[in-house]
Amino acid sequence: MSERAKSGLVVSAHAADFVWRAGGAVALYAGRGWNMRVVCLSCGERGESAKLWRDRGMTLERVKQVRREEAARAAEVLGAQIEFFDCGDYPLRVGEADLMRLVDIYREVRPEFVLTHSAQDPYNFDHPLATHVAQEARIIAQAHGHNPRQEPIGAPPVFLFEPHQTEQCGWIPQVFLDITEVWDTKRKAFEVMAAQEHLWEYYTRVALQRGAQAARNSGLKIQYAEAYQRVFPQVARELA
Ligand SMILES: [Zn+2]
């Protein structure tokens, strides 16, 4: 019997967040044969689709369709499977049924790590709610008494990806992930997100900046990196 591939889970508030903030991690691990699963709690149809709304004949359904198609193509470029909860955005509201749907995904996917938003973001109330839901679902999936006939999950580390303006979000980089080898793939995924073209260069600069810091902190030759903040302590048997 072949061993089941390892998995990673990304919980994104809106359709494009996972592309800018964690697309490198997704492409890197997908390239290693991991099963990478992205959950988009909404399409970002109201709050992160300004370019589409400039068309005066635009409708909510049409924006959702365009954003959903873009995100699905970006996930394909990165090598991930994606699903959409359609919880709405601005405001995002996650009900009990959607929370339990995410718990079921944790138990099905059994991720080795989880990537999601920063705990604070004064520019965006959907992002902190998404990380709350991602972490609450993880803890329910760990509970032996929740659907006791299923196997509870272990303790996958949670990494908070980089918010748009880090200082205001109380977020600090604690992990630099070298994404140099998959940078071209990440950039291709950016270019699929046509509704937010203004962010392509911004997040290219972020990746270069974090790459320079990753090199400075390691002595390694790293050009592009993604930064993450940890929620839980790293458990290790060695320090170097
Ligand atoms: Zn967002």
Residues whose N, C-alpha, C, O or C-beta is under 5 A from the ligand:
A	BS01	ZN	A13 H14 D17
